[in-house]
Amino acid sequence: MHSAAQAYGMVAQQIANPRELEARLLLKAAARLQRLKDGWDTDRADLTDALLYNRKLWTIFLTSVTSPDHQLPAAIRQNVANLGLFVMNHTLEMSREPRAEALTSLININREIAAGLLGQP
C-alpha cells in the first residue's frame, strides 16, 4: 500500500499542474471509498487502508494550507482547513464505528474539491 505522500510524488512526475495532481489524488481516494461503500455487505477488507490513505492525503492538504507562505487567500485557506478537520474527525469516527452511509460525506467532499481544482461546475 502506497502512502498518500508516495502517491502524490508518483503522480507529480506524470503531470505538471499541481491542481490537477491534487484533483487526481482526491478522485482516487473518493473512488476507493466509493468501491467500499458499494461493496459494503460483501467486502470491507480495504476499509482501514482506504481511510488511512484519505487521512494522509488530507494531512498533506492541511499542512499546506496552514503554512504561513501559502498563496491562497486567508478565507479560502480557512475553509479548506475546516474541511480538512471535518475529514479527520469523520475518518476517526468511521474507524471506531464503520457505517457505509458515513462514507458518503468523505466521497462527496473529495469529489467536490477535485471538481473545483479542475475548474468543473
Secondary structure as UniProt FT lines:
FT   HELIX           4..14
FT   HELIX           18..38
FT   TURN            39..42
FT   TURN            45..46
FT   HELIX           47..65
FT   TURN            68..69
FT   HELIX           74..96
FT   HELIX           100..102
FT   HELIX           103..117
FT   TURN            118..119
//
